[in-house]
Amino acid sequence: MRLRILEGRRSRLEERLANIRDGLGPQPRAHGHAIPRRSNGTARTPTEREVRWLEELITAERKIRD
């Protein structure tokens, strides 16, 4: 059950990253004006860190099950 939850969360975050990379992700706003797309790198970094963290958790969970 826990493994499925972690894998599901990782999958959703990977989709979000793909959308950000493709320019389809939510556009950050500053003072009511859209920030240029090149600024999406700041949105991507925390999401990439969370994906790596989830991968570590998934690996650990799989080791426990073996």
PDB file of N, H, CA, C and O in Angstrom:
ATOM      1  N   MET A   1       0.827  -1.187   0.000  1.00  0.00           N
ATOM      2  CA  MET A   1       0.000   0.000   0.000  1.00  0.00           C
ATOM      3  C   MET A   1       0.874   1.255   0.000  1.00  0.00           C
ATOM      4  O   MET A   1       0.681   2.151  -0.822  1.00  0.00           O
ATOM      5  N   ARG A   2       1.838   1.314   0.930  1.00  0.00           N
ATOM      6  H   ARG A   2       1.995   0.586   1.597  1.00  0.00           H
ATOM      7  CA  ARG A   2       2.718   2.485   1.026  1.00  0.00           C
ATOM      8  C   ARG A   2       3.493   2.672  -0.277  1.00  0.00           C
ATOM      9  O   ARG A   2       3.645   3.796  -0.754  1.00  0.00           O
ATOM     10  N   LEU A   3       3.980   1.577  -0.848  1.00  0.00           N
ATOM     11  H   LEU A   3       3.856   0.664  -0.461  1.00  0.00           H
ATOM     12  CA  LEU A   3       4.739   1.645  -2.083  1.00  0.00           C
ATOM     13  C   LEU A   3       3.898   2.225  -3.215  1.00  0.00           C
ATOM     14  O   LEU A   3       4.386   3.050  -3.988  1.00  0.00           O
ATOM     15  N   ARG A   4       2.657   1.809  -3.317  1.00  0.00           N
ATOM     16  H   ARG A   4       2.261   1.139  -2.689  1.00  0.00           H
ATOM     17  CA  ARG A   4       1.760   2.339  -4.358  1.00  0.00           C
ATOM     18  C   ARG A   4       1.535   3.832  -4.182  1.00  0.00           C
ATOM     19  O   ARG A   4       1.498   4.573  -5.165  1.00  0.00           O
ATOM     20  N   ILE A   5       1.386   4.277  -2.959  1.00  0.00           N
ATOM     21  H   ILE A   5       1.416   3.676  -2.161  1.00  0.00           H
ATOM     22  CA  ILE A   5       1.187   5.705  -2.681  1.00  0.00           C
ATOM     23  C   ILE A   5       2.419   6.497  -3.114  1.00  0.00           C
ATOM     24  O   ILE A   5       2.302   7.525  -3.782  1.00  0.00           O
ATOM     25  N   LEU A   6       3.598   6.012  -2.730  1.00  0.00           N
ATOM     26  H   LEU A   6       3.693   5.177  -2.187  1.00  0.00           H
ATOM     27  CA  LEU A   6       4.836   6.703  -3.095  1.00  0.00           C
ATOM     28  C   LEU A   6       5.023   6.742  -4.613  1.00  0.00           C
ATOM     29  O   LEU A   6       5.397   7.773  -5.171  1.00  0.00           O
ATOM     30  N   GLU A   7       4.762   5.620  -5.272  1.00  0.00           N
ATOM     31  H   GLU A   7       4.458   4.782  -4.818  1.00  0.00           H
ATOM     32  CA  GLU A   7       4.905   5.563  -6.726  1.00  0.00           C
ATOM     33  C   GLU A   7       3.890   6.473  -7.424  1.00  0.00           C
ATOM     34  O   GLU A   7       4.199   7.094  -8.440  1.00  0.00           O
ATOM     35  N   GLY A   8       2.693   6.544  -6.875  1.00  0.00           N
ATOM     36  H   GLY A   8       2.442   6.039  -6.049  1.00  0.00           H
ATOM     37  CA  GLY A   8       1.677   7.423  -7.443  1.00  0.00           C
ATOM     38  C   GLY A   8       2.062   8.890  -7.329  1.00  0.00           C
ATOM     39  O   GLY A   8       1.904   9.661  -8.275  1.00  0.00           O
ATOM     40  N   ARG A   9       2.565   9.262  -6.169  1.00  0.00           N
ATOM     41  H   ARG A   9       2.693   8.636  -5.400  1.00  0.00           H
ATOM     42  CA  ARG A   9       3.011  10.648  -5.962  1.00  0.00           C
ATOM     43  C   ARG A   9       4.162  10.980  -6.908  1.00  0.00           C
ATOM     44  O   ARG A   9       4.183  12.048  -7.521  1.00  0.00           O
ATOM     45  N   ARG A  10       5.124  10.053  -7.022  1.00  0.00           N
ATOM     46  H   ARG A  10       5.107   9.186  -6.524  1.00  0.00           H
ATOM     47  CA  ARG A  10       6.248  10.278  -7.933  1.00  0.00           C
ATOM     48  C   ARG A  10       5.757  10.451  -9.366  1.00  0.00           C
ATOM     49  O   ARG A  10       6.240  11.325 -10.086  1.00  0.00           O
ATOM     50  N   SER A  11       4.815   9.636  -9.776  1.00  0.00           N
ATOM     51  H   SER A  11       4.422   8.926  -9.191  1.00  0.00           H
ATOM     52  CA  SER A  11       4.270   9.713 -11.128  1.00  0.00           C
ATOM     53  C   SER A  11       3.636  11.078 -11.398  1.00  0.00           C
ATOM     54  O   SER A  11       3.859  11.675 -12.452  1.00  0.00           O
ATOM     55  N   ARG A  12       2.847  11.566 -10.443  1.00  0.00           N
ATOM     56  H   ARG A  12       2.666  11.081  -9.587  1.00  0.00           H
ATOM     57  CA  ARG A  12       2.208  12.879 -10.615  1.00  0.00           C
ATOM     58  C   ARG A  12       3.249  13.993 -10.700  1.00  0.00           C
ATOM     59  O   ARG A  12       3.102  14.930 -11.486  1.00  0.00           O
ATOM     60  N   LEU A  13       4.301  13.887  -9.889  1.00  0.00           N
ATOM     61  H   LEU A  13       4.421  13.127  -9.251  1.00  0.00           H
ATOM     62  CA  LEU A  13       5.352  14.910  -9.925  1.00  0.00           C
ATOM     63  C   LEU A  13       6.132  14.853 -11.234  1.00  0.00           C
ATOM     64  O   LEU A  13       6.517  15.892 -11.772  1.00  0.00           O
ATOM     65  N   GLU A  14       6.367  13.654 -11.747  1.00  0.00           N
ATOM     66  H   GLU A  14       6.054  12.810 -11.310  1.00  0.00           H
ATOM     67  CA  GLU A  14       7.053  13.527 -13.024  1.00  0.00           C
ATOM     68  C   GLU A  14       6.230  14.126 -14.153  1.00  0.00           C
ATOM     69  O   GLU A  14       6.786  14.725 -15.073  1.00  0.00           O
ATOM     70  N   GLU A  15       4.906  13.971 -14.094  1.00  0.00           N
ATOM     71  H   GLU A  15       4.455  13.484 -13.347  1.00  0.00           H
ATOM     72  CA  GLU A  15       4.029  14.602 -15.077  1.00  0.00           C
ATOM     73  C   GLU A  15       4.124  16.118 -14.975  1.00  0.00           C
ATOM     74  O   GLU A  15       4.191  16.813 -15.989  1.00  0.00           O
ATOM     75  N   ARG A  16       4.131  16.627 -13.750  1.00  0.00           N
ATOM     76  H   ARG A  16       4.078  16.063 -12.926  1.00  0.00           H
ATOM     77  CA  ARG A  16       4.252  18.066 -13.530  1.00  0.00           C
ATOM     78  C   ARG A  16       5.566  18.585 -14.110  1.00  0.00           C
ATOM     79  O   ARG A  16       5.587  19.622 -14.772  1.00  0.00           O
ATOM     80  N   LEU A  17       6.666  17.861 -13.861  1.00  0.00           N
ATOM     81  H   LEU A  17       6.649  17.018 -13.324  1.00  0.00           H
ATOM     82  CA  LEU A  17       7.964  18.257 -14.406  1.00  0.00           C
ATOM     83  C   LEU A  17       7.943  18.284 -15.930  1.00  0.00           C
ATOM     84  O   LEU A  17       8.471  19.209 -16.547  1.00  0.00           O
ATOM     85  N   ALA A  18       7.341  17.282 -16.524  1.00  0.00           N
ATOM     86  H   ALA A  18       6.912  16.530 -16.023  1.00  0.00           H
ATOM     87  CA  ALA A  18       7.250  17.242 -17.988  1.00  0.00           C
ATOM     88  C   ALA A  18       6.480  18.445 -18.505  1.00  0.00           C
ATOM     89  O   ALA A  18       6.871  19.050 -19.503  1.00  0.00           O
ATOM     90  N   ASN A  19       5.391  18.798 -17.836  1.00  0.00           N
ATOM     91  H   ASN A  19       5.074  18.307 -17.025  1.00  0.00           H
ATOM     92  CA  ASN A  19       4.605  19.959 -18.246  1.00  0.00           C
ATOM     93  C   ASN A  19       5.394  21.248 -18.092  1.00  0.00           C
ATOM     94  O   ASN A  19       5.313  22.135 -18.941  1.00  0.00           O
ATOM     95  N   ILE A  20       6.155  21.355 -17.017  1.00  0.00           N
ATOM     96  H   ILE A  20       6.221  20.635 -16.326  1.00  0.00           H
ATOM     97  CA  ILE A  20       6.976  22.549 -16.811  1.00  0.00           C
ATOM     98  C   ILE A  20       8.029  22.634 -17.912  1.00  0.00           C
ATOM     99  O   ILE A  20       8.243  23.701 -18.489  1.00  0.00           O
ATOM    100  N   ARG A  21       8.678  21.525 -18.201  1.00  0.00           N
ATOM    101  H   ARG A  21       8.503  20.658 -17.733  1.00  0.00           H
ATOM    102  CA  ARG A  21       9.715  21.506 -19.246  1.00  0.00           C
ATOM    103  C   ARG A  21       9.137  21.845 -20.612  1.00  0.00           C
ATOM    104  O   ARG A  21       9.803  22.479 -21.430  1.00  0.00           O
ATOM    105  N   ASP A  22       7.898  21.426 -20.863  1.00  0.00           N
ATOM    106  H   ASP A  22       7.357  20.911 -20.198  1.00  0.00           H
ATOM    107  CA  ASP A  22       7.246  21.693 -22.145  1.00  0.00           C
ATOM    108  C   ASP A  22       6.594  23.066 -22.187  1.00  0.00           C
ATOM    109  O   ASP A  22       6.024  23.462 -23.203  1.00  0.00           O
ATOM    110  N   GLY A  23       6.681  23.786 -21.083  1.00  0.00           N
ATOM    111  H   GLY A  23       7.145  23.465 -20.257  1.00  0.00           H
ATOM    112  CA  GLY A  23       6.074  25.112 -21.041  1.00  0.00           C
ATOM    113  C   GLY A  23       4.582  25.089 -20.803  1.00  0.00           C
ATOM    114  O   GLY A  23       3.900  26.085 -21.046  1.00  0.00           O
ATOM    115  N   LEU A  24       4.062  23.966 -20.329  1.00  0.00           N
ATOM    116  H   LEU A  24       4.616  23.157 -20.131  1.00  0.00           H
ATOM    117  CA  LEU A  24       2.626  23.843 -20.105  1.00  0.00           C
ATOM    118  C   LEU A  24       2.250  23.970 -18.644  1.00  0.00           C
ATOM    119  O   LEU A  24       1.067  24.001 -18.303  1.00  0.00           O
ATOM    120  N   GLY A  25       3.243  24.043 -17.787  1.00  0.00           N
ATOM    121  H   GLY A  25       4.203  24.018 -18.064  1.00  0.00           H
ATOM    122  CA  GLY A  25       2.980  24.106 -16.354  1.00  0.00           C
ATOM    123  C   GLY A  25       2.401  25.438 -15.952  1.00  0.00           C
ATOM    124  O   GLY A  25       2.339  26.365 -16.760  1.00  0.00           O
ATOM    125  N   PRO A  26       1.975  25.542 -14.705  1.00  0.00           N
ATOM    126  CA  PRO A  26       1.424  26.800 -14.231  1.00  0.00           C
ATOM    127  C   PRO A  26       2.468  27.896 -14.321  1.00  0.00           C
ATOM    128  O   PRO A  26       3.623  27.689 -13.948  1.00  0.00           O
ATOM    129  N   GLN A  27       2.083  29.024 -14.797  1.00  0.00           N
ATOM    130  H   GLN A  27       1.145  29.192 -15.100  1.00  0.00           H
ATOM    131  CA  GLN A  27       2.993  30.142 -14.934  1.00  0.00           C
ATOM    132  C   GLN A  27       3.011  30.946 -13.643  1.00  0.00           C
ATOM    133  O   GLN A  27       1.972  31.422 -13.185  1.00  0.00           O
ATOM    134  N   PRO A  28       4.207  31.097 -13.054  1.00  0.00           N
ATOM    135  CA  PRO A  28       4.296  31.918 -11.843  1.00  0.00           C
ATOM    136  C   PRO A  28       3.946  33.359 -12.170  1.00  0.00           C
ATOM    137  O   PRO A  28       4.126  33.805 -13.304  1.00  0.00           O
ATOM    138  N   ARG A  29       3.454  34.076 -11.192  1.00  0.00           N
ATOM    139  H   ARG A  29       3.308  33.713 -10.272  1.00  0.00           H
ATOM    140  CA  ARG A  29       3.062  35.462 -11.416  1.00  0.00           C
ATOM    141  C   ARG A  29       3.756  36.346 -10.389  1.00  0.00           C
ATOM    142  O   ARG A  29       3.928  35.969  -9.230  1.00  0.00           O
ATOM    143  N   ALA A  30       4.142  37.505 -10.834  1.00  0.00           N
ATOM    144  H   ALA A  30       4.003  37.811 -11.776  1.00  0.00           H
ATOM    145  CA  ALA A  30       4.752  38.484  -9.941  1.00  0.00           C
ATOM    146  C   ALA A  30       4.063  39.819 -10.167  1.00  0.00           C
ATOM    147  O   ALA A  30       4.057  40.333 -11.285  1.00  0.00           O
ATOM    148  N   HIS A  31       3.496  40.371  -9.139  1.00  0.00           N
ATOM    149  H   HIS A  31       3.501  39.953  -8.231  1.00  0.00           H
ATOM    150  CA  HIS A  31       2.827  41.664  -9.218  1.00  0.00           C
ATOM    151  C   HIS A  31       1.768  41.690 -10.310  1.00  0.00           C
ATOM    152  O   HIS A  31       1.582  42.704 -10.983  1.00  0.00           O
ATOM    153  N   GLY A  32       1.074  40.565 -10.482  1.00  0.00           N
ATOM    154  H   GLY A  32       1.226  39.741  -9.936  1.00  0.00           H
ATOM    155  CA  GLY A  32      -0.019  40.500 -11.442  1.00  0.00           C
ATOM    156  C   GLY A  32       0.399  40.262 -12.876  1.00  0.00           C
ATOM    157  O   GLY A  32      -0.453  40.201 -13.762  1.00  0.00           O
ATOM    158  N   HIS A  33       1.701  40.124 -13.130  1.00  0.00           N
ATOM    159  H   HIS A  33       2.394  40.174 -12.410  1.00  0.00           H
ATOM    160  CA  HIS A  33       2.183  39.909 -14.497  1.00  0.00           C
ATOM    161  C   HIS A  33       2.852  38.546 -14.579  1.00  0.00           C
ATOM    162  O   HIS A  33       3.539  38.113 -13.654  1.00  0.00           O
ATOM    163  N   ALA A  34       2.636  37.885 -15.702  1.00  0.00           N
ATOM    164  H   ALA A  34       2.077  38.237 -16.454  1.00  0.00           H
ATOM    165  CA  ALA A  34       3.269  36.577 -15.893  1.00  0.00           C
ATOM    166  C   ALA A  34       4.783  36.738 -15.954  1.00  0.00           C
ATOM    167  O   ALA A  34       5.297  37.676 -16.563  1.00  0.00           O
ATOM    168  N   ILE A  35       5.483  35.814 -15.318  1.00  0.00           N
ATOM    169  H   ILE A  35       5.066  35.052 -14.824  1.00  0.00           H
ATOM    170  CA  ILE A  35       6.939  35.792 -15.368  1.00  0.00           C
ATOM    171  C   ILE A  35       7.337  35.027 -16.625  1.00  0.00           C
ATOM    172  O   ILE A  35       6.701  34.025 -16.950  1.00  0.00           O
ATOM    173  N   PRO A  36       8.360  35.463 -17.334  1.00  0.00           N
ATOM    174  CA  PRO A  36       8.771  34.743 -18.550  1.00  0.00           C
ATOM    175  C   PRO A  36       9.023  33.263 -18.268  1.00  0.00           C
ATOM    176  O   PRO A  36       9.434  32.901 -17.166  1.00  0.00           O
ATOM    177  N   ARG A  37       8.780  32.410 -19.257  1.00  0.00           N
ATOM    178  H   ARG A  37       8.447  32.704 -20.153  1.00  0.00           H
ATOM    179  CA  ARG A  37       8.891  30.962 -19.108  1.00  0.00           C
ATOM    180  C   ARG A  37      10.260  30.510 -18.630  1.00  0.00           C
ATOM    181  O   ARG A  37      10.350  29.488 -17.950  1.00  0.00           O
ATOM    182  N   ARG A  38      11.323  31.219 -18.954  1.00  0.00           N
ATOM    183  H   ARG A  38      11.250  32.049 -19.507  1.00  0.00           H
ATOM    184  CA  ARG A  38      12.645  30.771 -18.531  1.00  0.00           C
ATOM    185  C   ARG A  38      12.767  30.716 -17.013  1.00  0.00           C
ATOM    186  O   ARG A  38      13.672  30.063 -16.493  1.00  0.00           O
ATOM    187  N   SER A  39      11.881  31.382 -16.302  1.00  0.00           N
ATOM    188  H   SER A  39      11.146  31.912 -16.724  1.00  0.00           H
ATOM    189  CA  SER A  39      11.904  31.363 -14.843  1.00  0.00           C
ATOM    190  C   SER A  39      11.346  30.064 -14.276  1.00  0.00           C
ATOM    191  O   SER A  39      11.403  29.855 -13.064  1.00  0.00           O
ATOM    192  N   ASN A  40      10.809  29.189 -15.117  1.00  0.00           N
ATOM    193  H   ASN A  40      10.763  29.359 -16.102  1.00  0.00           H
ATOM    194  CA  ASN A  40      10.261  27.924 -14.623  1.00  0.00           C
ATOM    195  C   ASN A  40      11.312  27.051 -13.956  1.00  0.00           C
ATOM    196  O   ASN A  40      10.959  26.097 -13.263  1.00  0.00           O
ATOM    197  N   GLY A  41      12.580  27.347 -14.141  1.00  0.00           N
ATOM    198  H   GLY A  41      12.867  28.122 -14.704  1.00  0.00           H
ATOM    199  CA  GLY A  41      13.628  26.585 -13.480  1.00  0.00           C
ATOM    200  C   GLY A  41      13.482  26.635 -11.976  1.00  0.00           C
ATOM    201  O   GLY A  41      13.827  25.676 -11.285  1.00  0.00           O
ATOM    202  N   THR A  42      12.976  27.740 -11.461  1.00  0.00           N
ATOM    203  H   THR A  42      12.696  28.519 -12.023  1.00  0.00           H
ATOM    204  CA  THR A  42      12.793  27.844 -10.016  1.00  0.00           C
ATOM    205  C   THR A  42      11.657  26.954  -9.540  1.00  0.00           C
ATOM    206  O   THR A  42      11.695  26.453  -8.416  1.00  0.00           O
ATOM    207  N   ALA A  43      10.656  26.752 -10.370  1.00  0.00           N
ATOM    208  H   ALA A  43      10.625  27.159 -11.282  1.00  0.00           H
ATOM    209  CA  ALA A  43       9.549  25.860 -10.004  1.00  0.00           C
ATOM    210  C   ALA A  43       9.979  24.407 -10.133  1.00  0.00           C
ATOM    211  O   ALA A  43       9.502  23.541  -9.400  1.00  0.00           O
ATOM    212  N   ARG A  44      10.873  24.150 -11.059  1.00  0.00           N
ATOM    213  H   ARG A  44      11.261  24.854 -11.654  1.00  0.00           H
ATOM    214  CA  ARG A  44      11.289  22.784 -11.338  1.00  0.00           C
ATOM    215  C   ARG A  44      12.167  22.214 -10.227  1.00  0.00           C
ATOM    216  O   ARG A  44      12.021  21.045  -9.871  1.00  0.00           O
ATOM    217  N   THR A  45      13.068  23.009  -9.678  1.00  0.00           N
ATOM    218  H   THR A  45      13.187  23.959  -9.967  1.00  0.00           H
ATOM    219  CA  THR A  45      14.042  22.519  -8.708  1.00  0.00           C
ATOM    220  C   THR A  45      13.417  21.845  -7.488  1.00  0.00           C
ATOM    221  O   THR A  45      13.818  20.727  -7.165  1.00  0.00           O
ATOM    222  N   PRO A  46      12.466  22.454  -6.798  1.00  0.00           N
ATOM    223  CA  PRO A  46      11.869  21.758  -5.644  1.00  0.00           C
ATOM    224  C   PRO A  46      11.157  20.461  -6.053  1.00  0.00           C
ATOM    225  O   PRO A  46      11.183  19.474  -5.319  1.00  0.00           O
ATOM    226  N   THR A  47      10.531  20.475  -7.214  1.00  0.00           N
ATOM    227  H   THR A  47      10.509  21.277  -7.811  1.00  0.00           H
ATOM    228  CA  THR A  47       9.833  19.282  -7.686  1.00  0.00           C
ATOM    229  C   THR A  47      10.830  18.181  -8.007  1.00  0.00           C
ATOM    230  O   THR A  47      10.591  17.015  -7.693  1.00  0.00           O
ATOM    231  N   GLU A  48      11.943  18.540  -8.629  1.00  0.00           N
ATOM    232  H   GLU A  48      12.138  19.487  -8.885  1.00  0.00           H
ATOM    233  CA  GLU A  48      12.980  17.542  -8.911  1.00  0.00           C
ATOM    234  C   GLU A  48      13.551  16.959  -7.622  1.00  0.00           C
ATOM    235  O   GLU A  48      13.815  15.759  -7.540  1.00  0.00           O
ATOM    236  N   ARG A  49      13.739  17.810  -6.621  1.00  0.00           N
ATOM    237  H   ARG A  49      13.525  18.785  -6.687  1.00  0.00           H
ATOM    238  CA  ARG A  49      14.230  17.310  -5.322  1.00  0.00           C
ATOM    239  C   ARG A  49      13.232  16.346  -4.707  1.00  0.00           C
ATOM    240  O   ARG A  49      13.622  15.323  -4.144  1.00  0.00           O
ATOM    241  N   GLU A  50      11.952  16.661  -4.808  1.00  0.00           N
ATOM    242  H   GLU A  50      11.634  17.492  -5.265  1.00  0.00           H
ATOM    243  CA  GLU A  50      10.940  15.774  -4.232  1.00  0.00           C
ATOM    244  C   GLU A  50      10.900  14.440  -4.966  1.00  0.00           C
ATOM    245  O   GLU A  50      10.712  13.397  -4.339  1.00  0.00           O
ATOM    246  N   VAL A  51      11.073  14.458  -6.283  1.00  0.00           N
ATOM    247  H   VAL A  51      11.226  15.306  -6.792  1.00  0.00           H
ATOM    248  CA  VAL A  51      11.106  13.211  -7.051  1.00  0.00           C
ATOM    249  C   VAL A  51      12.283  12.350  -6.595  1.00  0.00           C
ATOM    250  O   VAL A  51      12.127  11.146  -6.393  1.00  0.00           O
ATOM    251  N   ARG A  52      13.465  12.962  -6.432  1.00  0.00           N
ATOM    252  H   ARG A  52      13.592  13.940  -6.597  1.00  0.00           H
ATOM    253  CA  ARG A  52      14.637  12.199  -5.957  1.00  0.00           C
ATOM    254  C   ARG A  52      14.394  11.619  -4.570  1.00  0.00           C
ATOM    255  O   ARG A  52      14.758  10.474  -4.303  1.00  0.00           O
ATOM    256  N   TRP A  53      13.784  12.397  -3.690  1.00  0.00           N
ATOM    257  H   TRP A  53      13.488  13.327  -3.906  1.00  0.00           H
ATOM    258  CA  TRP A  53      13.478  11.937  -2.334  1.00  0.00           C
ATOM    259  C   TRP A  53      12.517  10.751  -2.382  1.00  0.00           C
ATOM    260  O   TRP A  53      12.708   9.759  -1.679  1.00  0.00           O
ATOM    261  N   LEU A  54      11.481  10.865  -3.219  1.00  0.00           N
ATOM    262  H   LEU A  54      11.326  11.671  -3.789  1.00  0.00           H
ATOM    263  CA  LEU A  54      10.525   9.762  -3.350  1.00  0.00           C
ATOM    264  C   LEU A  54      11.202   8.516  -3.908  1.00  0.00           C
ATOM    265  O   LEU A  54      10.893   7.403  -3.483  1.00  0.00           O
ATOM    266  N   GLU A  55      12.120   8.690  -4.854  1.00  0.00           N
ATOM    267  H   GLU A  55      12.371   9.595  -5.199  1.00  0.00           H
ATOM    268  CA  GLU A  55      12.842   7.543  -5.399  1.00  0.00           C
ATOM    269  C   GLU A  55      13.641   6.841  -4.312  1.00  0.00           C
ATOM    270  O   GLU A  55      13.713   5.613  -4.286  1.00  0.00           O
ATOM    271  N   GLU A  56      14.244   7.620  -3.412  1.00  0.00           N
ATOM    272  H   GLU A  56      14.185   8.619  -3.433  1.00  0.00           H
ATOM    273  CA  GLU A  56      14.976   7.028  -2.292  1.00  0.00           C
ATOM    274  C   GLU A  56      14.036   6.246  -1.371  1.00  0.00           C
ATOM    275  O   GLU A  56      14.360   5.143  -0.930  1.00  0.00           O
ATOM    276  N   LEU A  57      12.886   6.823  -1.090  1.00  0.00           N
ATOM    277  H   LEU A  57      12.623   7.719  -1.448  1.00  0.00           H
ATOM    278  CA  LEU A  57      11.907   6.135  -0.241  1.00  0.00           C
ATOM    279  C   LEU A  57      11.412   4.847  -0.896  1.00  0.00           C
ATOM    280  O   LEU A  57      11.268   3.819  -0.233  1.00  0.00           O
ATOM    281  N   ILE A  58      11.154   4.911  -2.195  1.00  0.00           N
ATOM    282  H   ILE A  58      11.271   5.745  -2.733  1.00  0.00           H
ATOM    283  CA  ILE A  58      10.670   3.738  -2.933  1.00  0.00           C
ATOM    284  C   ILE A  58      11.731   2.640  -2.917  1.00  0.00           C
ATOM    285  O   ILE A  58      11.413   1.470  -2.706  1.00  0.00           O
ATOM    286  N   THR A  59      12.989   3.015  -3.141  1.00  0.00           N
ATOM    287  H   THR A  59      13.247   3.966  -3.313  1.00  0.00           H
ATOM    288  CA  THR A  59      14.079   2.041  -3.104  1.00  0.00           C
ATOM    289  C   THR A  59      14.173   1.386  -1.732  1.00  0.00           C
ATOM    290  O   THR A  59      14.308   0.167  -1.628  1.00  0.00           O
ATOM    291  N   ALA A  60      14.101   2.196  -0.683  1.00  0.00           N
ATOM    292  H   ALA A  60      13.992   3.187  -0.767  1.00  0.00           H
ATOM    293  CA  ALA A  60      14.166   1.663   0.688  1.00  0.00           C
ATOM    294  C   ALA A  60      12.983   0.739   0.969  1.00  0.00           C
ATOM    295  O   ALA A  60      13.145  -0.317   1.581  1.00  0.00           O
ATOM    296  N   GLU A  61      11.806   1.137   0.525  1.00  0.00           N
ATOM    297  H   GLU A  61      11.674   1.995   0.028  1.00  0.00           H
ATOM    298  CA  GLU A  61      10.606   0.319   0.745  1.00  0.00           C
ATOM    299  C   GLU A  61      10.730  -1.021   0.039  1.00  0.00           C
ATOM    300  O   GLU A  61      10.336  -2.049   0.588  1.00  0.00           O
ATOM    301  N   ARG A  62      11.272  -1.021  -1.169  1.00  0.00           N
ATOM    302  H   ARG A  62      11.592  -0.186  -1.615  1.00  0.00           H
ATOM    303  CA  ARG A  62      11.448  -2.273  -1.916  1.00  0.00           C
ATOM    304  C   ARG A  62      12.455  -3.185  -1.238  1.00  0.00           C
ATOM    305  O   ARG A  62      12.277  -4.403  -1.228  1.00  0.00           O
ATOM    306  N   LYS A  63      13.521  -2.606  -0.666  1.00  0.00           N
ATOM    307  H   LYS A  63      13.665  -1.617  -0.674  1.00  0.00           H
ATOM    308  CA  LYS A  63      14.520  -3.403   0.048  1.00  0.00           C
ATOM    309  C   LYS A  63      13.910  -4.073   1.275  1.00  0.00           C
ATOM    310  O   LYS A  63      14.241  -5.217   1.588  1.00  0.00           O
ATOM    311  N   ILE A  64      13.038  -3.378   1.957  1.00  0.00           N
ATOM    312  H   ILE A  64      12.770  -2.448   1.703  1.00  0.00           H
ATOM    313  CA  ILE A  64      12.360  -3.932   3.125  1.00  0.00           C
ATOM    314  C   ILE A  64      11.521  -5.135   2.727  1.00  0.00           C
ATOM    315  O   ILE A  64      11.458  -6.122   3.458  1.00  0.00           O
ATOM    316  N   ARG A  65      10.878  -5.054   1.570  1.00  0.00           N
ATOM    317  H   ARG A  65      10.929  -4.252   0.975  1.00  0.00           H
ATOM    318  CA  ARG A  65       9.989  -6.122   1.111  1.00  0.00           C
ATOM    319  C   ARG A  65      10.750  -7.351   0.623  1.00  0.00           C
ATOM    320  O   ARG A  65      10.201  -8.453   0.613  1.00  0.00           O
ATOM    321  N   ASP A  66      12.017  -7.173   0.216  1.00  0.00           N
ATOM    322  H   ASP A  66      12.463  -6.278   0.225  1.00  0.00           H
ATOM    323  CA  ASP A  66      12.793  -8.314  -0.321  1.00  0.00           C
ATOM    324  C   ASP A  66      13.283  -9.235   0.770  1.00  0.00           C
ATOM    325  O   ASP A  66      13.945 -10.233   0.485  1.00  0.00           O
TER     326      ASP A  66
END
